[in-house]
């Protein structure tokens, strides 16, 4: 449990630093690393097309009944999640969802964080700052995919990256940053490399159920 707490702390620190920097210094951000292109409508199923041959679906969660988490007062969102997953609300602005603990060294997590930003910060600037922040905090940080998307008609970006955790080894994380006026939602799924694809069917259902309220 102590390792899990440290894992979540570093994860949330990276998210918090990203948005604090963006909100305070919006004009100092570097130029966009995303190539100019039309926004793509998000189709999460496309993320699973490059799964390895040993891919296995985690039926213990995909066959579960889904419950609904809703917070209208501070997060302004709702999402469906498997009934055996744990939900934790941190500081009223961060929702952490976790599957039942297994015997490995890393707990797969889905994090939804809400931050206030300057209204003139672009999606490209948000993704640029995320990359700089993660690169400074994670060992062997490597970008697997980066592109602007449209998430439920809102401007957004998708960032898929990996890094090395000293205990668990190679970690893969998918961030979806969604700009809504002067706020940004970051939906972030993180798992060990060998477990990443096995949870994807459940993660797809969860993210596709996300709604603003």
C-alpha positions as CSV (number, residue, x, y, z in Angstrom):
1,X,0.0,0.0,0.0
2,X,2.9,2.4,0.7
3,X,4.2,1.8,-2.9
4,X,0.7,2.4,-4.3
5,X,0.4,5.7,-2.4
6,X,3.8,6.8,-3.8
7,X,2.8,5.8,-7.3
8,X,-0.4,7.9,-7.1
9,X,1.4,10.8,-5.6
10,X,3.9,11.1,-8.4
11,X,1.2,10.6,-11.0
12,X,-1.0,13.4,-9.5
13,X,2.0,15.7,-9.0
14,X,2.8,15.5,-12.7
15,X,-0.8,16.4,-13.6
16,X,-0.9,19.3,-11.1
17,X,2.4,20.7,-12.2
18,X,1.3,20.6,-15.9
19,X,-1.8,22.7,-15.2
20,X,-0.3,25.1,-12.7
21,X,2.4,26.0,-15.2
22,X,-0.1,26.4,-18.0
23,X,-2.5,28.6,-15.9
24,X,0.3,30.9,-14.6
25,X,2.6,31.2,-17.6
26,X,0.4,30.7,-20.7
27,X,2.4,32.9,-22.9
28,X,5.7,31.2,-22.2
29,X,4.8,27.8,-23.5
30,X,6.8,26.3,-26.4
31,X,5.5,26.0,-29.9
32,X,3.3,23.1,-30.7
33,X,4.9,19.6,-31.2
34,X,1.8,18.3,-33.0
35,X,1.8,18.5,-36.7
36,X,-0.9,20.8,-38.2
37,X,-3.8,18.6,-39.1
38,X,-7.6,18.5,-38.9
39,X,-8.8,17.2,-35.6
40,X,-9.8,13.6,-35.6
41,X,-13.0,12.4,-33.9
42,X,-11.9,10.1,-31.1
43,X,-12.5,6.4,-31.7
44,X,-11.0,4.5,-28.8
45,X,-11.3,1.2,-30.6
46,X,-8.6,2.3,-32.9
47,X,-6.1,2.4,-30.0
48,X,-6.3,-1.4,-29.8
49,X,-5.5,-2.2,-33.4
50,X,-1.7,-2.5,-32.6
51,X,-2.2,-4.8,-29.6
52,X,0.4,-7.7,-29.4
53,X,-0.4,-11.2,-30.4
54,X,-0.6,-12.3,-26.7
55,X,-3.4,-9.9,-26.1
56,X,-6.0,-11.3,-23.6
57,X,-9.2,-9.5,-22.4
58,X,-9.7,-9.2,-18.7
59,X,-13.1,-10.8,-18.5
60,X,-13.3,-10.2,-14.8
61,X,-14.0,-6.6,-15.4
62,X,-15.6,-6.5,-18.9
63,X,-18.4,-8.8,-17.8
64,X,-19.2,-6.7,-14.7
65,X,-22.2,-4.5,-14.1
66,X,-21.4,-0.9,-14.4
67,X,-22.2,1.8,-11.8
68,X,-22.4,5.5,-12.4
69,X,-20.2,8.1,-10.6
70,X,-21.6,11.7,-10.8
71,X,-20.3,14.9,-9.3
72,X,-22.0,18.0,-10.4
73,X,-20.8,20.4,-7.8
74,X,-17.0,20.4,-8.3
75,X,-16.0,18.1,-11.2
76,X,-19.1,18.7,-13.3
77,X,-19.0,15.2,-14.9
78,X,-20.3,11.6,-14.8
79,X,-18.7,8.3,-15.8
80,X,-19.7,4.7,-15.7
81,X,-17.3,2.2,-14.1
82,X,-17.3,-1.6,-13.2
83,X,-18.9,-2.4,-9.9
84,X,-15.8,-4.0,-8.5
85,X,-13.6,-0.9,-9.1
86,X,-12.7,1.5,-6.3
87,X,-13.4,5.2,-6.7
88,X,-11.5,7.9,-4.8
89,X,-12.2,11.6,-5.0
90,X,-9.2,13.7,-4.1
91,X,-9.5,17.4,-3.3
92,X,-12.9,17.4,-5.1
93,X,-11.1,17.9,-8.5
94,X,-9.5,14.5,-9.1
95,X,-11.3,11.2,-9.5
96,X,-9.2,8.0,-9.2
97,X,-10.7,4.7,-10.4
98,X,-8.9,1.4,-9.7
99,X,-9.6,-2.3,-10.5
100,X,-9.3,-4.9,-7.7
101,X,-5.6,-5.2,-6.6
102,X,-3.7,-8.1,-8.1
103,X,-0.3,-9.6,-7.3
104,X,1.8,-7.4,-9.6
105,X,3.8,-4.4,-8.7
106,X,1.7,-1.7,-10.3
107,X,-2.0,-0.8,-9.9
108,X,-3.7,0.1,-13.2
109,X,-5.6,3.4,-12.8
110,X,-7.9,5.7,-14.6
111,X,-7.6,9.3,-13.4
112,X,-9.9,12.2,-14.3
113,X,-8.6,15.6,-13.2
114,X,-10.2,19.0,-13.7
115,X,-8.1,22.2,-13.7
116,X,-8.7,25.9,-14.4
117,X,-6.6,27.4,-17.2
118,X,-6.3,30.6,-19.1
119,X,-8.9,30.7,-21.9
120,X,-6.3,31.5,-24.5
121,X,-4.2,28.4,-23.9
122,X,-4.5,26.1,-26.9
123,X,-4.7,22.3,-27.1
124,X,-1.3,22.3,-28.7
125,X,0.2,24.3,-25.8
126,X,-1.4,21.9,-23.3
127,X,0.1,18.8,-25.0
128,X,3.5,20.5,-25.3
129,X,3.6,21.3,-21.6
130,X,2.4,17.8,-20.7
131,X,5.3,16.4,-22.6
132,X,7.9,18.7,-21.0
133,X,6.5,17.9,-17.5
134,X,6.4,14.2,-18.0
135,X,9.8,14.2,-19.6
136,X,11.2,15.9,-16.5
137,X,9.7,13.5,-14.0
138,X,9.6,10.1,-15.7
139,X,12.6,7.9,-16.5
140,X,13.0,6.9,-20.2
141,X,10.0,8.9,-21.2
142,X,9.0,8.0,-24.8
143,X,6.1,9.3,-26.9
144,X,4.2,6.6,-28.7
145,X,1.4,8.7,-30.3
146,X,0.4,12.4,-30.2
147,X,-2.5,14.0,-32.1
148,X,-5.2,16.6,-31.9
149,X,-8.7,15.0,-31.6
150,X,-12.3,16.0,-31.1
151,X,-13.9,14.6,-27.9
152,X,-17.7,14.9,-27.9
153,X,-17.4,18.0,-30.1
154,X,-14.7,19.6,-27.8
155,X,-11.1,20.3,-28.8
156,X,-8.8,17.8,-27.3
157,X,-5.5,15.9,-27.7
158,X,-4.5,12.3,-27.3
159,X,-1.0,11.5,-25.9
160,X,0.2,8.0,-25.6
161,X,3.5,7.5,-23.9
162,X,5.7,5.1,-22.0
163,X,8.3,5.3,-19.2
164,X,10.2,3.1,-16.8
165,X,9.0,2.7,-13.3
166,X,11.9,1.5,-11.0
167,X,9.7,-1.2,-9.4
168,X,7.2,-2.2,-12.0
169,X,9.2,-1.8,-15.2
170,X,7.8,-0.3,-18.4
171,X,4.5,1.6,-18.0
172,X,2.2,2.8,-20.8
173,X,-0.1,5.8,-20.2
174,X,-2.8,7.3,-22.4
175,X,-3.8,10.9,-21.7
176,X,-6.9,12.6,-23.3
177,X,-6.8,16.4,-22.6
178,X,-10.2,18.1,-23.2
179,X,-10.5,21.8,-23.2
180,X,-13.9,23.2,-22.1
181,X,-13.7,27.0,-22.0
182,X,-11.4,28.0,-19.3
183,X,-11.1,24.5,-17.9
184,X,-9.4,21.3,-19.0
185,X,-10.3,17.7,-18.2
186,X,-7.4,15.2,-18.3
187,X,-8.5,11.6,-18.6
188,X,-5.5,9.4,-18.0
189,X,-5.2,5.6,-18.1
190,X,-1.9,4.0,-16.9
191,X,-0.9,0.3,-16.7
192,X,2.1,-2.0,-16.9
193,X,3.1,-2.7,-20.5
194,X,2.0,-6.3,-20.3
195,X,-1.4,-5.4,-18.8
196,X,-2.2,-2.3,-20.8
197,X,-4.2,-3.9,-23.6
198,X,-6.0,-6.4,-21.4
199,X,-7.9,-3.6,-19.7
200,X,-8.6,-1.6,-22.8
201,X,-12.1,-2.9,-23.5
202,X,-13.2,-1.8,-20.0
203,X,-11.3,1.5,-20.3
204,X,-13.0,2.2,-23.7
205,X,-16.5,1.7,-22.1
206,X,-15.6,3.9,-19.2
207,X,-14.2,6.8,-21.3
208,X,-17.0,6.5,-23.8
209,X,-19.5,7.0,-21.0
210,X,-17.8,10.2,-19.8
211,X,-20.3,13.1,-19.9
212,X,-20.2,16.7,-18.7
213,X,-23.1,17.6,-16.3
